[in-house]
Amino acid sequence: MQEFLLNRIYGLQIWQYLGILALLAGGFLAYKIFCWIFNIVLLKLFAKTKYKDIFETYFKTIYKFSSLIVVVYLIYDNIGILKLGRAFKKTATTVYELAIPLLIFAILYKLTHFTSDLIRHLASKTNTKFDKSFASLIRRTLKVIIIIVGIIYLLNYLKIDITPVLAGVSIGGLAVALAAQETLKNFFGSITIFLDRPFEVGDWIISPGFEGTVEEIGLRSTRIRSFNNSLITVPNSKIIDAVIDNMGKRIYRRFFQILRISYETPTSTIEEFIAGIKSIAKDHKYIVKENTQVSLHEFAEYSINVRINLFFDVPDYLTELDLRQELMEKILQLAEKLKVRFEKPNRLFT
Protein backbone atom coordinates (compact mmCIF):
# COMPACT_ATOMS: atom_id res chain seq x y z
CA MET A 1 0.00 0.00 0.00
CA GLN A 2 2.83 2.34 0.92
CA GLU A 3 4.55 1.63 -2.39
CA PHE A 4 1.31 2.40 -4.25
CA LEU A 5 1.01 5.78 -2.53
CA LEU A 6 4.57 6.63 -3.57
CA ASN A 7 3.86 6.13 -7.28
CA ARG A 8 4.16 9.31 -9.36
CA ILE A 9 1.61 10.68 -11.81
CA TYR A 10 2.53 13.89 -13.68
CA GLY A 11 5.27 14.71 -11.20
CA LEU A 12 3.28 14.20 -7.99
CA GLN A 13 2.93 11.12 -5.82
CA ILE A 14 -0.47 9.57 -5.25
CA TRP A 15 -0.44 10.44 -1.54
CA GLN A 16 0.08 14.09 -2.50
CA TYR A 17 -3.00 13.98 -4.76
CA LEU A 18 -4.94 12.42 -1.91
CA GLY A 19 -3.60 15.13 0.42
CA ILE A 20 -4.80 17.86 -1.98
CA LEU A 21 -8.26 16.26 -2.10
CA ALA A 22 -8.27 15.97 1.69
CA LEU A 23 -7.33 19.66 2.06
CA LEU A 24 -10.05 20.72 -0.39
CA ALA A 25 -12.63 18.51 1.31
CA GLY A 26 -11.55 19.78 4.72
CA GLY A 27 -11.68 23.34 3.42
CA PHE A 28 -15.22 22.81 2.10
CA LEU A 29 -16.31 21.31 5.42
CA ALA A 30 -14.62 24.15 7.35
CA TYR A 31 -16.37 26.67 5.07
CA LYS A 32 -19.77 25.15 5.89
CA ILE A 33 -18.99 25.10 9.62
CA PHE A 34 -17.78 28.72 9.67
CA CYS A 35 -20.86 29.84 7.69
CA TRP A 36 -23.08 28.05 10.18
CA ILE A 37 -21.27 29.63 13.15
CA PHE A 38 -21.32 33.12 11.62
CA ASN A 39 -24.99 32.72 10.76
CA ILE A 40 -25.96 31.75 14.32
CA VAL A 41 -23.83 34.48 15.92
CA LEU A 42 -25.07 37.23 13.57
CA LEU A 43 -28.70 36.18 13.82
CA LYS A 44 -28.53 36.32 17.61
CA LEU A 45 -26.64 39.60 17.47
CA PHE A 46 -29.04 41.38 15.11
CA ALA A 47 -32.32 39.53 15.74
CA LYS A 48 -33.55 42.12 18.21
CA THR A 49 -32.38 45.19 16.31
CA LYS A 50 -34.60 47.47 14.24
CA TYR A 51 -32.47 46.76 11.17
CA LYS A 52 -32.72 42.97 11.21
CA ASP A 53 -33.83 42.65 7.57
CA ILE A 54 -31.02 44.86 6.27
CA PHE A 55 -28.38 42.99 8.29
CA GLU A 56 -29.68 39.60 7.15
CA THR A 57 -29.72 40.67 3.50
CA TYR A 58 -26.08 41.78 3.36
CA PHE A 59 -24.33 39.91 6.15
CA LYS A 60 -25.21 36.55 4.65
CA THR A 61 -22.95 37.44 1.71
CA ILE A 62 -20.36 39.05 3.98
CA TYR A 63 -20.00 36.07 6.32
CA LYS A 64 -19.67 33.77 3.30
CA PHE A 65 -16.73 35.86 2.03
CA SER A 66 -15.31 35.97 5.57
CA SER A 67 -15.56 32.19 5.81
CA LEU A 68 -13.74 31.87 2.49
CA ILE A 69 -10.93 34.09 3.81
CA VAL A 70 -10.49 31.81 6.84
CA VAL A 71 -10.58 28.66 4.68
CA VAL A 72 -8.10 30.02 2.13
CA TYR A 73 -5.73 30.93 4.96
CA LEU A 74 -6.02 27.48 6.58
CA ILE A 75 -5.40 25.67 3.28
CA TYR A 76 -2.40 27.89 2.48
CA ASP A 77 -1.00 27.51 5.99
CA ASN A 78 -1.18 23.69 5.86
CA ILE A 79 -0.31 23.01 2.23
CA GLY A 80 3.41 22.84 3.10
CA ILE A 81 2.96 19.39 4.71
CA LEU A 82 2.31 17.95 1.24
CA LYS A 83 5.83 18.88 0.07
CA LEU A 84 4.66 19.84 -3.40
CA GLY A 85 7.83 21.64 -4.44
CA ARG A 86 8.91 25.23 -4.97
CA ALA A 87 6.96 25.82 -8.20
CA PHE A 88 3.69 24.73 -6.65
CA LYS A 89 4.45 26.65 -3.47
CA LYS A 90 5.12 29.79 -5.51
CA THR A 91 1.84 29.37 -7.42
CA ALA A 92 -0.06 28.79 -4.16
CA THR A 93 1.49 31.93 -2.66
CA THR A 94 0.49 33.99 -5.69
CA VAL A 95 -3.10 32.70 -5.51
CA TYR A 96 -3.20 33.33 -1.76
CA GLU A 97 -1.82 36.88 -2.02
CA LEU A 98 -4.39 37.72 -4.69
CA ALA A 99 -7.39 35.85 -3.25
CA ILE A 100 -7.32 37.34 0.25
CA PRO A 101 -7.28 41.03 -0.85
CA LEU A 102 -9.91 40.37 -3.54
CA LEU A 103 -12.20 38.78 -0.95
CA ILE A 104 -11.63 41.73 1.39
CA PHE A 105 -12.44 44.17 -1.42
CA ALA A 106 -15.57 42.14 -2.18
CA ILE A 107 -16.67 42.50 1.45
CA LEU A 108 -15.99 46.26 1.40
CA TYR A 109 -17.86 46.59 -1.91
CA LYS A 110 -20.86 44.79 -0.43
CA LEU A 111 -20.71 47.01 2.65
CA THR A 112 -21.25 50.07 0.41
CA HIS A 113 -24.73 48.73 -0.42
CA PHE A 114 -25.32 47.96 3.25
CA THR A 115 -24.34 51.50 4.29
CA SER A 116 -26.53 53.00 1.57
CA ASP A 117 -29.59 50.93 2.52
CA LEU A 118 -29.07 51.67 6.21
CA ILE A 119 -29.06 55.42 5.47
CA ARG A 120 -32.17 54.98 3.30
CA HIS A 121 -33.88 53.11 6.12
CA LEU A 122 -33.05 55.87 8.58
CA ALA A 123 -34.14 58.53 6.05
CA SER A 124 -37.50 56.78 5.51
CA LYS A 125 -38.40 57.71 9.09
CA THR A 126 -37.94 61.42 8.37
CA ASN A 127 -39.92 63.80 6.19
CA THR A 128 -36.97 64.60 3.95
CA LYS A 129 -36.14 62.85 0.70
CA PHE A 130 -32.68 64.38 0.68
CA ASP A 131 -31.03 61.69 2.80
CA LYS A 132 -32.18 59.05 0.31
CA SER A 133 -30.19 60.78 -2.43
CA PHE A 134 -27.30 61.20 -0.01
CA ALA A 135 -27.33 57.42 0.50
CA SER A 136 -26.94 56.92 -3.25
CA LEU A 137 -24.07 59.43 -3.35
CA ILE A 138 -22.32 57.70 -0.42
CA ARG A 139 -22.62 54.31 -2.14
CA ARG A 140 -21.20 55.56 -5.44
CA THR A 141 -18.36 57.45 -3.74
CA LEU A 142 -17.33 54.44 -1.65
CA LYS A 143 -17.47 52.19 -4.72
CA VAL A 144 -15.16 54.51 -6.65
CA ILE A 145 -12.72 54.66 -3.72
CA ILE A 146 -12.70 50.87 -3.29
CA ILE A 147 -12.17 50.28 -7.02
CA ILE A 148 -9.30 52.80 -7.15
CA VAL A 149 -7.62 51.26 -4.08
CA GLY A 150 -8.09 47.78 -5.60
CA ILE A 151 -6.47 48.83 -8.89
CA ILE A 152 -3.56 50.45 -7.06
CA TYR A 153 -3.04 47.30 -4.98
CA LEU A 154 -3.13 45.10 -8.10
CA LEU A 155 -0.61 47.30 -9.94
CA ASN A 156 1.62 47.34 -6.86
CA TYR A 157 1.42 43.54 -6.55
CA LEU A 158 2.34 43.14 -10.21
CA LYS A 159 5.27 45.49 -9.48
CA ILE A 160 4.07 48.03 -12.03
CA ASP A 161 5.38 51.48 -11.10
CA ILE A 162 2.80 53.99 -12.27
CA THR A 163 5.12 56.99 -11.75
CA PRO A 164 7.11 56.49 -15.00
CA VAL A 165 3.86 55.81 -16.83
CA LEU A 166 2.42 59.11 -15.67
CA ALA A 167 5.68 60.92 -16.47
CA GLY A 168 5.78 59.41 -19.95
CA VAL A 169 2.35 60.70 -20.82
CA SER A 170 2.74 64.20 -19.43
CA ILE A 171 1.02 65.79 -22.42
CA GLY A 172 -1.84 63.33 -22.22
CA GLY A 173 -1.76 63.76 -18.46
CA LEU A 174 -2.35 67.48 -18.90
CA ALA A 175 -5.44 66.76 -20.99
CA VAL A 176 -6.62 64.24 -18.43
CA ALA A 177 -6.01 66.76 -15.64
CA LEU A 178 -8.05 69.40 -17.48
CA ALA A 179 -10.87 66.89 -18.00
CA ALA A 180 -10.60 65.74 -14.41
CA GLN A 181 -10.79 69.35 -13.25
CA GLU A 182 -14.35 69.60 -14.55
CA THR A 183 -15.18 66.20 -13.04
CA LEU A 184 -13.81 67.31 -9.67
CA LYS A 185 -15.78 70.56 -9.88
CA ASN A 186 -18.95 68.56 -10.46
CA PHE A 187 -18.09 66.17 -7.62
CA PHE A 188 -17.48 68.99 -5.15
CA GLY A 189 -20.62 70.63 -6.50
CA SER A 190 -22.59 67.53 -5.48
CA ILE A 191 -20.97 67.66 -2.02
CA THR A 192 -21.98 71.34 -1.76
CA ILE A 193 -25.56 70.47 -2.71
CA PHE A 194 -25.76 67.80 -0.02
CA LEU A 195 -24.23 70.05 2.63
CA ASP A 196 -26.12 73.25 1.75
CA ARG A 197 -29.38 71.48 0.80
CA PRO A 198 -30.84 74.09 -1.58
CA PHE A 199 -33.26 71.42 -2.83
CA GLU A 200 -34.01 67.72 -2.54
CA VAL A 201 -35.45 64.95 -4.70
CA GLY A 202 -39.10 65.72 -5.45
CA ASP A 203 -38.76 69.53 -5.20
CA TRP A 204 -40.07 71.76 -7.97
CA ILE A 205 -37.27 74.21 -8.78
CA ILE A 206 -37.08 77.17 -11.15
CA SER A 207 -33.84 78.64 -12.52
CA PRO A 208 -32.78 80.50 -15.68
CA GLY A 209 -32.53 77.80 -18.33
CA PHE A 210 -34.50 75.04 -16.61
CA GLU A 211 -37.57 74.32 -14.54
CA GLY A 212 -39.02 71.06 -13.25
CA THR A 213 -39.02 68.41 -10.54
CA VAL A 214 -35.70 67.06 -9.19
CA GLU A 215 -35.47 63.32 -9.91
CA GLU A 216 -31.89 62.48 -8.96
CA ILE A 217 -28.82 64.15 -7.47
CA GLY A 218 -25.75 62.31 -8.72
CA LEU A 219 -21.97 62.59 -8.38
CA ARG A 220 -21.63 64.54 -11.63
CA SER A 221 -25.02 66.03 -12.38
CA THR A 222 -28.58 66.63 -11.22
CA ARG A 223 -31.47 65.29 -13.29
CA ILE A 224 -34.63 67.38 -13.51
CA ARG A 225 -37.92 66.26 -15.05
CA SER A 226 -39.45 69.21 -16.90
CA PHE A 227 -43.19 69.80 -17.18
CA ASN A 228 -42.91 68.73 -20.82
CA ASN A 229 -41.80 65.36 -19.39
CA SER A 230 -38.32 65.78 -20.86
CA LEU A 231 -35.25 65.03 -18.73
CA ILE A 232 -32.85 67.93 -18.09
CA THR A 233 -29.32 67.05 -16.95
CA VAL A 234 -27.49 69.92 -15.26
CA PRO A 235 -23.80 69.61 -14.18
CA ASN A 236 -23.52 70.13 -10.43
CA SER A 237 -20.75 72.70 -10.92
CA LYS A 238 -23.27 74.83 -12.86
CA ILE A 239 -26.24 74.30 -10.60
CA ILE A 240 -24.46 75.49 -7.44
CA ASP A 241 -23.70 78.82 -9.17
CA ALA A 242 -27.25 79.24 -10.48
CA VAL A 243 -30.06 81.18 -8.83
CA ILE A 244 -32.54 78.52 -7.65
CA ASP A 245 -36.14 79.31 -6.78
CA ASN A 246 -37.22 76.24 -4.80
CA MET A 247 -40.99 76.05 -5.01
CA GLY A 248 -40.88 72.80 -3.02
CA LYS A 249 -39.65 74.67 0.07
CA ARG A 250 -42.67 76.94 0.24
CA ILE A 251 -44.35 76.96 3.64
CA TYR A 252 -47.66 77.88 1.98
CA ARG A 253 -48.80 77.80 -1.66
CA ARG A 254 -50.20 81.02 -3.03
CA PHE A 255 -53.48 81.43 -4.89
CA PHE A 256 -53.63 84.81 -6.64
CA GLN A 257 -56.40 85.87 -8.98
CA ILE A 258 -57.90 89.06 -10.44
CA LEU A 259 -61.64 88.73 -11.19
CA ARG A 260 -62.93 91.23 -13.76
CA ILE A 261 -66.56 92.06 -12.98
CA SER A 262 -68.85 93.94 -15.33
CA TYR A 263 -69.61 97.60 -14.54
CA GLU A 264 -73.28 96.68 -14.89
CA THR A 265 -73.11 94.62 -11.69
CA PRO A 266 -74.90 96.33 -8.75
CA THR A 267 -72.71 97.46 -5.85
CA SER A 268 -74.70 95.37 -3.37
CA THR A 269 -74.11 92.26 -5.49
CA ILE A 270 -70.36 92.95 -5.62
CA GLU A 271 -70.29 93.34 -1.82
CA GLU A 272 -72.21 90.09 -1.40
CA PHE A 273 -69.90 88.36 -3.87
CA ILE A 274 -66.76 89.48 -1.99
CA ALA A 275 -68.30 88.48 1.35
CA GLY A 276 -69.20 85.10 -0.12
CA ILE A 277 -65.60 84.47 -1.28
CA LYS A 278 -64.31 85.42 2.19
CA SER A 279 -66.80 83.00 3.73
CA ILE A 280 -65.63 80.20 1.40
CA ALA A 281 -62.02 80.89 2.41
CA LYS A 282 -62.89 81.06 6.11
CA ASP A 283 -64.66 77.70 6.05
CA HIS A 284 -61.97 75.98 3.98
CA LYS A 285 -59.83 73.54 5.97
CA TYR A 286 -56.56 74.10 4.09
CA ILE A 287 -56.63 77.89 3.55
CA VAL A 288 -54.47 79.98 5.90
CA LYS A 289 -57.01 82.29 7.57
CA GLU A 290 -54.73 85.16 8.68
CA ASN A 291 -53.34 85.74 5.18
CA THR A 292 -56.61 85.78 3.24
CA GLN A 293 -57.22 88.96 1.22
CA VAL A 294 -60.36 89.49 -0.89
CA SER A 295 -61.19 93.08 -1.84
CA LEU A 296 -62.00 95.55 -4.60
CA HIS A 297 -58.74 96.31 -6.33
CA GLU A 298 -59.25 98.87 -9.08
CA PHE A 299 -61.54 100.43 -11.63
CA ALA A 300 -60.08 99.08 -14.84
CA GLU A 301 -60.91 100.31 -18.34
CA TYR A 302 -63.54 97.66 -18.99
CA SER A 303 -64.17 96.07 -15.59
CA ILE A 304 -64.25 96.42 -11.84
CA ASN A 305 -61.43 94.22 -10.57
CA VAL A 306 -61.64 92.09 -7.44
CA ARG A 307 -58.29 90.88 -6.08
CA ILE A 308 -58.01 87.46 -4.37
CA ASN A 309 -54.78 86.62 -2.55
CA LEU A 310 -54.65 83.61 -0.21
CA PHE A 311 -52.49 80.63 0.69
CA PHE A 312 -53.01 76.86 0.86
CA ASP A 313 -51.37 74.89 3.65
CA VAL A 314 -50.67 71.69 1.67
CA PRO A 315 -47.58 69.44 1.28
CA ASP A 316 -47.33 69.01 -2.50
CA TYR A 317 -48.20 70.42 -5.91
CA LEU A 318 -50.84 67.82 -6.85
CA THR A 319 -52.84 68.56 -3.69
CA GLU A 320 -52.51 72.27 -4.46
CA LEU A 321 -53.99 71.73 -7.94
CA ASP A 322 -56.95 69.82 -6.51
CA LEU A 323 -57.67 72.57 -3.97
CA ARG A 324 -57.32 75.35 -6.58
CA GLN A 325 -59.93 73.59 -8.70
CA GLU A 326 -62.22 73.12 -5.71
CA LEU A 327 -61.95 76.80 -4.74
CA MET A 328 -62.48 78.04 -8.30
CA GLU A 329 -65.57 75.85 -8.71
CA LYS A 330 -67.07 77.28 -5.50
CA ILE A 331 -66.38 80.86 -6.69
CA LEU A 332 -68.04 80.10 -10.05
CA GLN A 333 -71.06 78.58 -8.29
CA LEU A 334 -71.32 81.68 -6.09
CA ALA A 335 -71.09 83.94 -9.18
CA GLU A 336 -73.88 81.96 -10.89
CA LYS A 337 -76.02 82.18 -7.78
CA LEU A 338 -75.58 85.97 -7.49
CA LYS A 339 -75.68 86.46 -11.30
CA VAL A 340 -72.25 88.09 -11.33
CA ARG A 341 -70.97 88.52 -14.87
CA PHE A 342 -67.23 88.43 -15.63
CA GLU A 343 -65.64 90.48 -18.38
CA LYS A 344 -63.01 89.11 -20.73
CA PRO A 345 -59.60 90.82 -20.53
CA ASN A 346 -59.23 93.73 -22.96
CA ARG A 347 -62.84 93.30 -24.13
CA LEU A 348 -63.68 95.67 -26.91
CA PHE A 349 -67.02 97.39 -26.67
CA THR A 350 -68.92 98.36 -29.75
Contacts in CASP RR format, 6 or more apart in sequence:
PFRMAT RR
TARGET T0000
AUTHOR 0000-0000-0000
METHOD contacts of the structure
MODEL  1
MQEFLLNRIYGLQIWQYLGILALLAGGFLAYKIFCWIFNIVLLKLFAKTK
YKDIFETYFKTIYKFSSLIVVVYLIYDNIGILKLGRAFKKTATTVYELAI
PLLIFAILYKLTHFTSDLIRHLASKTNTKFDKSFASLIRRTLKVIIIIVG
IIYLLNYLKIDITPVLAGVSIGGLAVALAAQETLKNFFGSITIFLDRPFE
VGDWIISPGFEGTVEEIGLRSTRIRSFNNSLITVPNSKIIDAVIDNMGKR
IYRRFFQILRISYETPTSTIEEFIAGIKSIAKDHKYIVKENTQVSLHEFA
EYSINVRINLFFDVPDYLTELDLRQELMEKILQLAEKLKVRFEKPNRLFT
4 14 0 8 1.000
5 13 0 8 1.000
5 14 0 8 1.000
5 15 0 8 1.000
5 18 0 8 1.000
6 13 0 8 1.000
6 14 0 8 1.000
6 15 0 8 1.000
7 13 0 8 1.000
7 14 0 8 1.000
8 14 0 8 1.000
9 17 0 8 1.000
12 84 0 8 1.000
16 82 0 8 1.000
16 83 0 8 1.000
16 84 0 8 1.000
19 82 0 8 1.000
20 82 0 8 1.000
23 75 0 8 1.000
23 78 0 8 1.000
23 79 0 8 1.000
23 82 0 8 1.000
24 75 0 8 1.000
27 71 0 8 1.000
27 74 0 8 1.000
27 75 0 8 1.000
28 71 0 8 1.000
30 67 0 8 1.000
30 70 0 8 1.000
30 71 0 8 1.000
30 74 0 8 1.000
31 67 0 8 1.000
31 68 0 8 1.000
31 71 0 8 1.000
34 63 0 8 1.000
34 66 0 8 1.000
34 67 0 8 1.000
34 70 0 8 1.000
34 71 0 8 1.000
35 63 0 8 1.000
35 64 0 8 1.000
35 67 0 8 1.000
38 63 0 8 1.000
38 66 0 8 1.000
38 67 0 8 1.000
39 60 0 8 1.000
39 63 0 8 1.000
42 55 0 8 1.000
42 59 0 8 1.000
42 63 0 8 1.000
43 56 0 8 1.000
46 52 0 8 1.000
46 55 0 8 1.000
46 56 0 8 1.000
46 59 0 8 1.000
49 55 0 8 1.000
51 118 0 8 1.000
51 121 0 8 1.000
54 114 0 8 1.000
54 117 0 8 1.000
54 118 0 8 1.000
54 121 0 8 1.000
57 117 0 8 1.000
58 110 0 8 1.000
58 111 0 8 1.000
58 113 0 8 1.000
58 114 0 8 1.000
58 117 0 8 1.000
59 114 0 8 1.000
61 110 0 8 1.000
62 107 0 8 1.000
62 110 0 8 1.000
62 111 0 8 1.000
62 114 0 8 1.000
65 103 0 8 1.000
65 106 0 8 1.000
65 107 0 8 1.000
65 110 0 8 1.000
66 107 0 8 1.000
68 103 0 8 1.000
69 100 0 8 1.000
69 103 0 8 1.000
69 104 0 8 1.000
72 96 0 8 1.000
72 99 0 8 1.000
72 100 0 8 1.000
72 103 0 8 1.000
73 96 0 8 1.000
73 100 0 8 1.000
76 92 0 8 1.000
76 93 0 8 1.000
76 96 0 8 1.000
79 89 0 8 1.000
79 92 0 8 1.000
80 89 0 8 1.000
84 92 0 8 1.000
97 157 0 8 1.000
98 157 0 8 1.000
101 150 0 8 1.000
101 153 0 8 1.000
101 157 0 8 1.000
105 146 0 8 1.000
105 149 0 8 1.000
105 150 0 8 1.000
108 142 0 8 1.000
108 146 0 8 1.000
109 143 0 8 1.000
109 146 0 8 1.000
111 142 0 8 1.000
112 138 0 8 1.000
112 139 0 8 1.000
112 142 0 8 1.000
112 143 0 8 1.000
112 146 0 8 1.000
113 139 0 8 1.000
115 135 0 8 1.000
115 138 0 8 1.000
115 139 0 8 1.000
115 142 0 8 1.000
116 135 0 8 1.000
116 136 0 8 1.000
116 138 0 8 1.000
116 139 0 8 1.000
117 135 0 8 1.000
119 131 0 8 1.000
119 132 0 8 1.000
119 134 0 8 1.000
119 135 0 8 1.000
119 138 0 8 1.000
120 131 0 8 1.000
120 132 0 8 1.000
120 135 0 8 1.000
122 131 0 8 1.000
123 129 0 8 1.000
123 130 0 8 1.000
123 131 0 8 1.000
123 132 0 8 1.000
123 134 0 8 1.000
123 135 0 8 1.000
124 132 0 8 1.000
128 200 0 8 1.000
129 200 0 8 1.000
129 201 0 8 1.000
129 202 0 8 1.000
130 194 0 8 1.000
130 197 0 8 1.000
130 200 0 8 1.000
130 201 0 8 1.000
132 201 0 8 1.000
133 194 0 8 1.000
133 200 0 8 1.000
133 201 0 8 1.000
133 216 0 8 1.000
133 217 0 8 1.000
133 218 0 8 1.000
134 194 0 8 1.000
136 216 0 8 1.000
136 217 0 8 1.000
136 218 0 8 1.000
137 190 0 8 1.000
137 194 0 8 1.000
137 217 0 8 1.000
137 218 0 8 1.000
137 219 0 8 1.000
140 218 0 8 1.000
140 219 0 8 1.000
141 219 0 8 1.000
144 219 0 8 1.000
152 162 0 8 1.000
155 162 0 8 1.000
166 173 0 8 1.000
182 235 0 8 1.000
182 237 0 8 1.000
183 220 0 8 1.000
185 236 0 8 1.000
185 237 0 8 1.000
186 219 0 8 1.000
186 220 0 8 1.000
186 221 0 8 1.000
186 235 0 8 1.000
186 236 0 8 1.000
186 237 0 8 1.000
187 219 0 8 1.000
187 220 0 8 1.000
187 236 0 8 1.000
188 237 0 8 1.000
189 236 0 8 1.000
189 237 0 8 1.000
189 239 0 8 1.000
189 240 0 8 1.000
190 217 0 8 1.000
190 218 0 8 1.000
190 219 0 8 1.000
190 220 0 8 1.000
190 222 0 8 1.000
190 236 0 8 1.000
192 236 0 8 1.000
192 240 0 8 1.000
193 199 0 8 1.000
193 217 0 8 1.000
193 222 0 8 1.000
193 236 0 8 1.000
193 239 0 8 1.000
193 240 0 8 1.000
194 217 0 8 1.000
196 240 0 8 1.000
198 240 0 8 1.000
198 244 0 8 1.000
198 246 0 8 1.000
199 205 0 8 1.000
199 214 0 8 1.000
199 244 0 8 1.000
199 246 0 8 1.000
199 248 0 8 1.000
199 249 0 8 1.000
200 214 0 8 1.000
200 217 0 8 1.000
201 214 0 8 1.000
201 215 0 8 1.000
201 216 0 8 1.000
201 217 0 8 1.000
202 213 0 8 1.000
202 214 0 8 1.000
202 215 0 8 1.000
202 248 0 8 1.000
203 213 0 8 1.000
203 214 0 8 1.000
203 246 0 8 1.000
203 247 0 8 1.000
203 248 0 8 1.000
203 249 0 8 1.000
204 211 0 8 1.000
204 212 0 8 1.000
204 213 0 8 1.000
204 246 0 8 1.000
204 247 0 8 1.000
204 248 0 8 1.000
204 317 0 8 1.000
205 211 0 8 1.000
205 212 0 8 1.000
205 213 0 8 1.000
205 214 0 8 1.000
205 224 0 8 1.000
205 244 0 8 1.000
205 245 0 8 1.000
205 246 0 8 1.000
205 247 0 8 1.000
205 248 0 8 1.000
206 212 0 8 1.000
206 244 0 8 1.000
206 245 0 8 1.000
206 247 0 8 1.000
207 239 0 8 1.000
207 242 0 8 1.000
207 243 0 8 1.000
207 244 0 8 1.000
207 245 0 8 1.000
208 242 0 8 1.000
208 243 0 8 1.000
210 224 0 8 1.000
210 226 0 8 1.000
210 232 0 8 1.000
210 234 0 8 1.000
211 224 0 8 1.000
211 226 0 8 1.000
211 227 0 8 1.000
212 224 0 8 1.000
212 225 0 8 1.000
212 226 0 8 1.000
212 227 0 8 1.000
212 232 0 8 1.000
213 224 0 8 1.000
213 225 0 8 1.000
214 222 0 8 1.000
214 223 0 8 1.000
214 224 0 8 1.000
214 225 0 8 1.000
215 223 0 8 1.000
215 224 0 8 1.000
215 225 0 8 1.000
215 231 0 8 1.000
216 222 0 8 1.000
216 223 0 8 1.000
217 236 0 8 1.000
218 236 0 8 1.000
219 236 0 8 1.000
220 235 0 8 1.000
220 236 0 8 1.000
221 233 0 8 1.000
221 234 0 8 1.000
221 235 0 8 1.000
221 236 0 8 1.000
222 233 0 8 1.000
222 234 0 8 1.000
222 236 0 8 1.000
222 239 0 8 1.000
223 231 0 8 1.000
223 232 0 8 1.000
223 233 0 8 1.000
223 234 0 8 1.000
224 231 0 8 1.000
224 232 0 8 1.000
224 233 0 8 1.000
224 234 0 8 1.000
225 231 0 8 1.000
225 232 0 8 1.000
226 232 0 8 1.000
234 242 0 8 1.000
247 317 0 8 1.000
248 317 0 8 1.000
252 288 0 8 1.000
252 291 0 8 1.000
252 311 0 8 1.000
252 312 0 8 1.000
252 313 0 8 1.000
253 311 0 8 1.000
253 312 0 8 1.000
253 314 0 8 1.000
253 317 0 8 1.000
253 320 0 8 1.000
254 309 0 8 1.000
254 310 0 8 1.000
254 311 0 8 1.000
254 312 0 8 1.000
255 308 0 8 1.000
255 309 0 8 1.000
255 310 0 8 1.000
255 311 0 8 1.000
255 312 0 8 1.000
255 324 0 8 1.000
255 327 0 8 1.000
256 308 0 8 1.000
256 309 0 8 1.000
257 307 0 8 1.000
257 308 0 8 1.000
258 297 0 8 1.000
258 305 0 8 1.000
258 306 0 8 1.000
258 307 0 8 1.000
258 308 0 8 1.000
259 305 0 8 1.000
259 306 0 8 1.000
259 308 0 8 1.000
259 331 0 8 1.000
259 342 0 8 1.000
260 300 0 8 1.000
260 302 0 8 1.000
260 303 0 8 1.000
260 304 0 8 1.000
260 305 0 8 1.000
260 342 0 8 1.000
260 343 0 8 1.000
260 344 0 8 1.000
260 345 0 8 1.000
261 270 0 8 1.000
261 273 0 8 1.000
261 303 0 8 1.000
261 304 0 8 1.000
261 305 0 8 1.000
261 306 0 8 1.000
261 340 0 8 1.000
261 341 0 8 1.000
261 342 0 8 1.000
261 343 0 8 1.000
262 303 0 8 1.000
262 304 0 8 1.000
262 341 0 8 1.000
262 342 0 8 1.000
262 343 0 8 1.000
263 302 0 8 1.000
263 303 0 8 1.000
263 304 0 8 1.000
264 341 0 8 1.000
265 304 0 8 1.000
265 340 0 8 1.000
265 341 0 8 1.000
269 338 0 8 1.000
269 339 0 8 1.000
269 340 0 8 1.000
270 296 0 8 1.000
270 304 0 8 1.000
270 306 0 8 1.000
270 340 0 8 1.000
272 338 0 8 1.000
273 306 0 8 1.000
273 334 0 8 1.000
273 335 0 8 1.000
273 338 0 8 1.000
273 340 0 8 1.000
274 294 0 8 1.000
274 295 0 8 1.000
274 296 0 8 1.000
274 306 0 8 1.000
276 334 0 8 1.000
277 294 0 8 1.000
277 306 0 8 1.000
277 308 0 8 1.000
277 331 0 8 1.000
277 334 0 8 1.000
278 292 0 8 1.000
278 294 0 8 1.000
280 327 0 8 1.000
280 330 0 8 1.000
280 331 0 8 1.000
280 334 0 8 1.000
281 287 0 8 1.000
281 289 0 8 1.000
281 292 0 8 1.000
281 294 0 8 1.000
281 310 0 8 1.000
281 327 0 8 1.000
282 289 0 8 1.000
282 292 0 8 1.000
284 323 0 8 1.000
284 327 0 8 1.000
286 312 0 8 1.000
286 313 0 8 1.000
286 314 0 8 1.000
286 323 0 8 1.000
287 310 0 8 1.000
287 311 0 8 1.000
287 312 0 8 1.000
287 313 0 8 1.000
287 327 0 8 1.000
288 310 0 8 1.000
288 311 0 8 1.000
288 312 0 8 1.000
288 313 0 8 1.000
291 309 0 8 1.000
291 310 0 8 1.000
291 311 0 8 1.000
292 309 0 8 1.000
292 310 0 8 1.000
292 311 0 8 1.000
293 307 0 8 1.000
293 308 0 8 1.000
293 309 0 8 1.000
293 310 0 8 1.000
294 306 0 8 1.000
294 307 0 8 1.000
294 308 0 8 1.000
294 309 0 8 1.000
294 310 0 8 1.000
295 306 0 8 1.000
295 307 0 8 1.000
296 304 0 8 1.000
296 305 0 8 1.000
296 306 0 8 1.000
296 307 0 8 1.000
297 305 0 8 1.000
297 306 0 8 1.000
297 307 0 8 1.000
298 304 0 8 1.000
298 305 0 8 1.000
299 305 0 8 1.000
302 343 0 8 1.000
302 346 0 8 1.000
302 347 0 8 1.000
302 349 0 8 1.000
303 342 0 8 1.000
303 343 0 8 1.000
303 347 0 8 1.000
312 319 0 8 1.000
312 320 0 8 1.000
312 323 0 8 1.000
312 324 0 8 1.000
314 320 0 8 1.000
314 323 0 8 1.000
334 340 0 8 1.000
335 342 0 8 1.000
END
